Amino acid sequence: MSKIGDEIQEMLNDLANEGLPPLEEGDLTREMIAERFGISSNGAKNRAKEMIKKGKWAQVDKRTKNGNKIVTYKKVV
């Protein structure tokens, strides 16, 4: 492979090994909040931000099966 090809492959490997944990069943997401309260995704995001500001929740970034980043929330103990 060429030097450029090697560099691109290394960059792709970095993305694949970024280290975020996978999304698990039961993780709280914006979509779940929006569905539960019948609000938009932005409304769910704003409600979650308020809970984070109050110190009740923490934001946890994870990866879906497809490798996309997704924001989840957990209760602060």
C-alpha positions, -999 to 999 in steps of 0.1 A, spaced: 0 0 0 12 35 -6 22 59 21 -11 78 17 -31 45 17 -13 35 49 -21 69 65 -58 66 56 -59 30 69 -44 42 102 -69 70 105 -98 45 99 -83 22 125 -82 51 150 -119 57 144 -128 21 149 -109 19 181 -121 52 196 -131 33 227 -167 43 233 -187 14 249 -215 -1 229 -251 8 233 -268 -17 256 -305 -26 261 -320 -4 287 -298 26 281 -317 59 284 -316 79 251 -333 111 239 -356 90 217 -368 71 248 -375 104 266 -392 119 236 -414 89 232 -423 86 268 -434 123 272 -447 128 236 -422 156 229 -396 163 201 -361 151 202 -349 187 210 -374 189 238 -360 156 252 -325 170 248 -334 201 268 -350 182 296 -319 159 299 -296 190 299 -316 204 329 -312 171 348 -275 172 341 -273 208 353 -291 198 385 -265 171 390 -290 143 389 -279 127 356 -246 123 337 -242 121 300 -225 89 287 -215 87 250 -218 53 234 -218 36 200 -246 19 182 -242 -14 163 -235 6 132 -207 25 149 -226 58 152 -221 79 183 -252 82 205 -258 101 238 -272 82 267 -279 92 303 -274 76 336 -284 86 371 -257 100 393 -254 81 426 
